[in-house]
Amino acid sequence: MAVMLNEQGMERHATALGHACKRLELNEADGIYAMQEVLRRLRGVRFADADDQEIFEGLVGQLRKTLNDRAEQLELLPRS
């Protein structure tokens, strides 16, 4: 996802994604919250190419599901 974002000139989004990944490595719970915030920001990302958009949305959906499943396993409460 970060490569796709960088290729579209969305370096800030790619950087935020990278930072959230690092937080996941250091502290899983905080990383999950950070990644969920990044995913909220990625909702508005649009690619000119429809195939790229479909791939990106699929990746975002997979990541969202995985994060939600893990948050449930850890019994994390949603942050407001």
C-alpha positions as CSV (number, residue, x, y, z in Angstrom):
1,M,0.0,0.0,0.0
2,A,2.8,2.4,0.8
3,V,4.4,1.9,-2.6
4,M,1.1,2.6,-4.3
5,L,0.6,5.7,-2.2
6,N,4.2,6.9,-3.0
7,E,3.7,6.3,-6.7
8,Q,0.7,8.6,-6.6
9,G,2.6,11.4,-4.8
10,M,0.9,10.7,-1.5
11,E,4.0,10.6,0.6
12,R,2.3,11.8,3.8
13,H,-0.1,8.9,3.7
14,A,2.7,6.4,3.0
15,T,4.7,7.9,5.9
16,A,1.7,7.7,8.3
17,L,1.2,4.1,7.3
18,G,4.9,3.3,8.0
19,H,4.8,5.0,11.4
20,A,1.7,3.0,12.3
21,C,3.5,-0.2,11.3
22,K,6.4,0.7,13.6
23,R,4.0,1.3,16.4
24,L,2.5,-2.1,15.8
25,E,6.0,-3.7,16.3
26,L,6.6,-1.7,19.5
27,N,3.2,-1.9,21.2
28,E,0.5,-3.9,19.5
29,A,-2.5,-2.2,21.1
30,D,-1.2,1.4,20.4
31,G,-0.2,0.3,16.9
32,I,-3.7,-1.1,16.2
33,Y,-5.2,2.3,17.2
34,A,-2.7,4.2,15.1
35,M,-3.3,2.0,12.1
36,Q,-7.1,2.3,12.5
37,E,-6.6,6.1,12.4
38,V,-4.5,5.9,9.2
39,L,-7.2,3.7,7.6
40,R,-9.8,6.4,8.4
41,R,-7.6,8.9,6.5
42,L,-7.1,6.5,3.6
43,R,-10.9,6.4,2.9
44,G,-10.6,9.5,0.7
45,V,-7.7,8.2,-1.4
46,R,-8.6,7.9,-5.1
47,F,-6.5,6.5,-7.9
48,A,-7.0,7.5,-11.5
49,D,-6.7,3.9,-12.6
50,A,-9.7,1.8,-11.7
51,D,-7.7,-1.4,-11.3
52,D,-5.3,0.4,-8.9
53,Q,-8.3,1.7,-6.9
54,E,-9.8,-1.8,-6.7
55,I,-6.5,-3.3,-5.5
56,F,-6.0,-0.6,-3.0
57,E,-9.5,-0.9,-1.6
58,G,-9.0,-4.6,-1.3
59,L,-5.8,-4.2,0.6
60,V,-7.4,-1.6,2.9
61,G,-10.3,-4.0,3.5
62,Q,-8.0,-6.9,4.4
63,L,-6.0,-4.8,6.7
64,R,-9.1,-3.4,8.4
65,K,-10.5,-6.9,9.0
66,T,-7.3,-8.2,10.4
67,L,-6.9,-5.2,12.7
68,N,-10.5,-5.5,13.9
69,D,-10.1,-9.3,14.5
70,R,-6.9,-8.7,16.5
71,A,-8.4,-5.9,18.5
72,E,-11.3,-8.2,19.4
73,Q,-8.9,-10.9,20.4
74,L,-7.0,-8.4,22.6
75,E,-10.4,-7.1,23.9
76,L,-9.5,-3.6,23.0
77,L,-12.2,-1.0,23.3
78,P,-12.8,1.4,20.5
79,R,-11.3,4.9,21.0
80,S,-13.6,7.8,20.6
